[in-house]
Amino acid sequence: MPEHSGIAIEARELGLRFDTKDGDIEALRDVNLTVRSGEFVSLIGPSGCGKTTFLRVVAALEEPTSGTMSVNGMTPDEARRARAYGYVFQASGLYPWRTISRNVRLPLEIMGFNRAEMARRVQDAIDMVGLSGFERRFPWQLSGGMQQRASIARALCFDADILLMDEPFGALDEIVRDRLNEHLLSLWRRTGKTVAFVTHSIPEAVYLSTRIVVMSSRPGRITDVIECPLGPDRPLEIRDTPEFLEVAQRVRAGLRSGHDD
Amino acid sequence: MLTRTLLPVATVSAMVIAFWYVMVVVMNSAWTLDQAKRSGIELQFGEIVADTMQQDRPRLPSPHQVGLELWDATVAKKITSRRSLVFHGWVTLSATMLGFVIGSLLGVLLAVSIVHSRVMDMGVMPWAIASQTIPILALAPMIIVILNSVGISGLIPKAIISAYLSFFPVVVGMVSGFRSPEFMQIDLLRTYNATKRQVFWKLRIPASVPFLFTSLKIGIAASLVGAIVGELPTGAVAGLGARLLAGSYYGQTTQIWAALFAAAILAASLVGAIGMLQRLTLARMGMDR
């Protein structure tokens, strides 16, 4: 284990400006956030609030213009080289010319694992997301939800201890989404990974998270951080309990207050 | 299935042939009437029509004349004969294939360099486009003459003209193909810390395969045109282009049309062969939905 004293992601006074055709856009301003190892943190907010940008800064896909970001005690770039995180995008991004198992194997090929190790890790990851038996199928032969599960397996197979997820279930229907949320939660409990999860959906954020970061747009910033004390054991029915609804209410209020100014 | 594809094709073909026969009568009747007038004979309509179909040097040969000439020049003649279309077709085909291979390789290499280098992108693309605006008919004789002066003649100059025409669709198609992966795909590979080389081999190359075959189809047809054009300035020595030229020297319209059809059949077979290769490859890659 790397020595980072239990802190997975730490942003200090983080700011990011984009110079676009429509002028200067302040995507992030003064963002301070500390995510401890093993936490499940959701980022929620309207479009343009910088939640995806924040995740991309963590992944070293964007360069902040001010402030600092550290991932497992390293710069984001070092963290990427150390394979600190797996990234899951909104679209599964599976290669249509690769079978499911060869898609999951892609990062391992790039990182240069040996054959036997690749086979073992691919099988483990595929089993973990419940896609056993579909290894030799091509992506188009699978449903959208299964494709997204394959992309999660791809992010898990090289044992990064941080999982960055950018609206991974945003394009799926409600029922599939519920199932995948349940699945993701049990996966998180089993593996103890740190998850940073971007979403539009209040119930999804409350159901999954230990902490919810509410963001607001123009400029993108954090307006509220809400603890979600529902405990580790969360059946889907928990969403009808008063505790759940209370947290959801607070998130909604946070989103609304951020929207008014 | 059979009737769904066969019926429309047969219908259109029948219409084209019918139109052709009508035009044969229209185009050739003047000569028939002229001949009849000179010998002082009155011709019935039926006789006029019959005569337009069987002239020696018709303005427009009838379909069955062309078909007969095709049969005669391919099956009936020995392959080694100077009048065999198989012989001339082979001469053209060999130049086409050599030019196609050179042009496609050049096209792919240029596309690779354009995708990887901004300088190549800005510097080469305008030249590639400009190269295609020069009429090949004007350029071909110069290529033949220049190469001949350094002692290169025969297959190579024609292949170079073929390559000149066929590299362009391959460049354009492959640049689009290599650039077809979405940003997200590139970002994903960046999160794995993939090298440029890995991005190229794991993502850009497989993603460009469908584009490759489409470009090759256009490229091989252009190659054939290039080879035929390359045969014109050499003075009707051998090849389908030479047959076309000789036919027009001696007013042998039937020979011209037969050579034209031979070229068309050759082009269709070449494009069809690449189409087959495309289906097989995409099926193997699981992208043949």
Chai-1 contact restraints between the chains, C-beta under 6 A:
chainA,res_idxA,chainB,res_idxB,connection_type,confidence,min_distance_angstrom,max_distance_angstrom,comment,restraint_id
A,A59,B,T191,contact,1.0,0.0,6.0,A-B,restraint_1
A,L61,B,D187,contact,1.0,0.0,6.0,A-B,restraint_2
A,R80,B,N193,contact,1.0,0.0,6.0,A-B,restraint_3
A,R81,B,N193,contact,1.0,0.0,6.0,A-B,restraint_4
A,Y87,B,T191,contact,1.0,0.0,6.0,A-B,restraint_5
A,F89,B,M184,contact,1.0,0.0,6.0,A-B,restraint_6
A,G93,B,M184,contact,1.0,0.0,6.0,A-B,restraint_7
A,G93,B,Q185,contact,1.0,0.0,6.0,A-B,restraint_8
A,G93,B,L188,contact,1.0,0.0,6.0,A-B,restraint_9
A,P96,B,M287,contact,1.0,0.0,6.0,A-B,restraint_10
A,W97,B,P206,contact,1.0,0.0,6.0,A-B,restraint_11
A,W97,B,M285,contact,1.0,0.0,6.0,A-B,restraint_12
A,W97,B,G286,contact,1.0,0.0,6.0,A-B,restraint_13
A,W97,B,M287,contact,1.0,0.0,6.0,A-B,restraint_14
A,P107,B,Y192,contact,1.0,0.0,6.0,A-B,restraint_15
A,I110,B,Y192,contact,1.0,0.0,6.0,A-B,restraint_16
A,I110,B,A194,contact,1.0,0.0,6.0,A-B,restraint_17
A,I110,B,Q198,contact,1.0,0.0,6.0,A-B,restraint_18
A,F138,B,G286,contact,1.0,0.0,6.0,A-B,restraint_19
A,W140,B,R289,contact,1.0,0.0,6.0,A-B,restraint_20
